[in-house]
């Protein structure tokens, strides 16, 4: 298709947004783009927002490729149509709706509530912002058939999103996600969206559900006596202007901890996230205020959750007394090691237990599971796939915990999405458990590495914005797919996993094997020295991500820093080799 043809199609799509069914503000903004910003017009209309690993997500503004009342409305109407078909045999269909602290989140949640109720669907709408895991829990508590969270998670302030959940409290997976999109695509005009709701079908919920949720989580403590013994453990926590602001401190107190310090500037609910460049706990700057506070009070642990309360970042003191931020793999290592150890101590490992990790998460979790006699399942990137395993194995095997490198973790099955609220309490409990043994969290982590090997991971995200960026990302994937590296870091590549082609090529053996996971645009290269490189476009952001994993051995704690530097240098060399 020629550029002129593309431009004509975009112009036609934009003109449709000048019709009377769109509000005046929207029409004025579209006119402004048409008259003064042709590139912005292309970005706003060149495609329709699509579901990725996190659902519908995009920059707020006018246009088919933006988050706004109308794209949200069409998605909600599509979901409503699908629910009415799927559950046509029921006298009542129920949906729970939550939202985070982002700009327009409350308005988007109310719009979704109105549309759902206009379609005769019962809505449980939270009175104010609530975290993702609580929405998951609430779906299960009220026996809802679906759920919606208005959030863009950790994305920059200009983003918002629409995450859809199914009746098990997990994010939608095939075939539901595809089928919902098909229903949305059937809607040819916003005039087909039922915006005029029925308030009689909307029930506002709030503090009563908080207590149920928090009490359930509090019962999951594995070391209550140790928590009480170390009740004055010094904890610093920040919600980064998000949904954890009330619930995390409350749960920490229910776990037995009395000394919880929060960051006043970041307790303020503000969708502009004024104290950080990005509200992402993966980025060190998001926790800097918390680290400064920790230095003043000599804290044992520092924690920060993202705006929708599903991911948590950790800060701990190293051997020099300096606070360092753990990456997601390190935090997952501490959590899974603790859970496995306590389950074994309590005689709860009977032979049917398992953990779950994603394909880009450290292999150390699998090694630990094997040592404890616990099965480890590996799934595609996206916590919804971890939840899918939980659903499939419910009643036959017991889920202990799981995690992904992007700071998302879960223990138990009360929620079916990553739960930073619970994990803040569990990480504090791990700190108390370590302290009870005369150890810091840093020393505990090294202890794990001594036993299982020193795994070092690194992530690079390359941002490519707009239509041109999407094309660049696609071209990069094709280059790596058609011309895979023969060596990485001086070690021959022995295995290539192509999750798009759903096949594994064993170069040494000259064999091809089928991958029994859903199709996904991910490439993974594994070398003879166990180096692992994974490449995948983000499903939620205009990025392509490169995951690096290397392994070394240490014989004593004294060797940790030395070997770590060697592994860092190895990763740096690989990055240069790949021209990233």
Secondary structure, 3 states (H helix, E strand, C coil): CCHHHHHHHHHHHHHHCCCCCCCHHHHHHHHHHHHHCHHHHHHHHCCCCCEECCEEEEEECCCCCCECHHHHHHHHHHHHHHHHHHCCCCCCCEEEEEECCCCCHHHHHHHHHHHHHHCCCEEEEECCCCCHHHHHHHHHHCCCCEEEEECCCCCCCCEEEEEEEECCCCECCCCHHHHHHHHHHHCCCHHHCCCCCCHHHEEEECHHHHHHHHHHHHCCCCCHHHHHHCCCCCEEEECCCCCHHHHHHHHHHHCCCCCEEECHHHCCCCCCCCCCCCCCCCCHHHHHHHHHHHHHHCCCEEEEECCCCCEEEEEEECCCCCEEECCHHHHHHHHHHHHHHHHHHCCCCCCCEEEEEECCCCCHHHHHHHHCCCEEEEECCCHHHHHHHHHHHCCCCEEEEEEECCCEEEECCCCCCCCHHHHHHHHHHHHHHHHHCCCCHHHHHHHHHHHHCEEEEEEEEEECCHHHHHHHHHHHHHHHHHCCCCEECCEEEEEEEECCCCEEEECCCCEEEECCCCCCCEEEEEECCCCEEEEEECCCCCEEEEEEEEEECCCCHHHHHHHHHHHHHHHHHHHHHCCC
